[in-house]
Amino acid sequence: MSARLPTYEDVIKASTTLDAAAYRSPVLTSQTIDARLGAQVFFKCENFQRIGAFKFRGGYNAVANLSAAQRKAGVVAFSSGNHAQAIALASKLLGVAATIVMPNDAPAAKKAATVGYGARVVGYDRLTQDREQVAGDLVERQGLTLIPPFDHPDVIAGQGTAVKELLEDVGGLDALFIPLGGGGLLSGSLLAAHAISPDCEVYGVEPEAGDDGRQSLRSGAIVRIAPPTSIADGALTLALGRLTFPIIQQHVRDILAVSDRQLVGAMQFFAERMKMVVEPTGCLGAAALFNELVAVKGKRVGVLLSGGNVDLSAYAAYLQAKV
Ligand SMILES: *Cc1c(COP(=O)(O)O)cnc(C)c1O
């Protein structure tokens, strides 16, 4: 596949496309954090985005940019998480039929939410079937268009609109912390930050157990890892993408990693002090900042809170955990 790399122009176009569909999510601040770090911190709250995560942006932009024939035939995505909900809702809003390939044992609540957005769910057996192949069959037999979760120019451009809004709302920043899975969010954010606030040092943050991004940046080539275990279930990707990696390589200041314990600490802070639910993956950037993996004293700092979708009983346990 030799898709062209997206640019900041594509982020601008995406923000026009998203204007009537996505929320301009709020930017919140905390005196407690500012005092603790001696910095000015701005939280871009994509946990309040439609479907509860930034993925609505890229998903909607990708479906909106399909040709009339592709829209008529419908789209397919494989995911049990936020990308599935994003494609389901975006397709519903745009009048496109969506099929989501999900493991048969996916949480009932997630299946129900996806069906609730009007999508058809096709199940597969996690142990005996390959989801990419299940989706590939649907592409071949039913002419559906596959929308990948991160390695797609329209997805990357859509994800970049959140940081574009943040920088428009609060002005230039010295540092910015972004959760990192496959790198759609980070690469889109880098395009926006480089164009609007070129001196801003942008950090991608992944779970320690799945630090393929950091390994890739160090080695200069995409490193693929074995399936990692972390509570950051939205960032358990095995490798960066062929489009996301070159953008990250070009513009990122560094890639950092945090532990599950640090994620729980951040979740507890958001619940107790800021009265909001942020999912484990959504806390990656914040956890790197709170644990001062980079010195930020005297700086203006942005943190992207990427989502708020977390199973309630798991969340209750995170809030009670001693960290
Ligand atoms: C998907 C996801 C991420 C990671 O995004 P990538 O574009 O894959 O890097 C981070 N946080 C949340 C909440 C997500 O759903």
The ligand as a Tripos MOL2 file, in Angstrom:
@<TRIPOS>MOLECULE
LIG
   15    15     1     0     0
SMALL
NO_CHARGES

@<TRIPOS>ATOM
      1 C1         -7.2660    4.1420   20.0820 C.3       1 LIG1
      2 C2         -7.0050    4.8870   21.3120 C.ar      1 LIG1
      3 C3         -5.7180    5.4190   21.5950 C.ar      1 LIG1
      4 C4         -4.5360    5.2040   20.6930 C.3       1 LIG1
      5 O1         -4.7260    5.8360   19.4380 O.3       1 LIG1
      6 P1         -3.7950    5.4700   18.2090 P.3       1 LIG1
      7 O2         -4.2700    6.3430   17.1090 O.co2     1 LIG1
      8 O3         -3.9880    4.0130   17.9090 O.co2     1 LIG1
      9 O4         -2.3860    5.7410   18.6150 O.co2     1 LIG1
     10 C5         -5.5570    6.1700   22.7550 C.ar      1 LIG1
     11 N1         -6.5740    6.3610   23.6110 N.ar      1 LIG1
     12 C6         -7.8100    5.8750   23.3850 C.ar      1 LIG1
     13 C7         -8.8720    6.1490   24.3810 C.3       1 LIG1
     14 C8         -8.0690    5.1210   22.2290 C.ar      1 LIG1
     15 O5         -9.2960    4.6280   22.0160 O.3       1 LIG1
@<TRIPOS>BOND
     1     1     2 1
     2     2     3 ar
     3     2    14 ar
     4     3     4 1
     5     3    10 ar
     6     4     5 1
     7     5     6 1
     8     6     7 2
     9     6     8 1
    10     6     9 1
    11    10    11 ar
    12    11    12 ar
    13    12    13 1
    14    12    14 ar
    15    14    15 1
@<TRIPOS>SUBSTRUCTURE
     1 LIG1         1 GROUP 0 **** ****
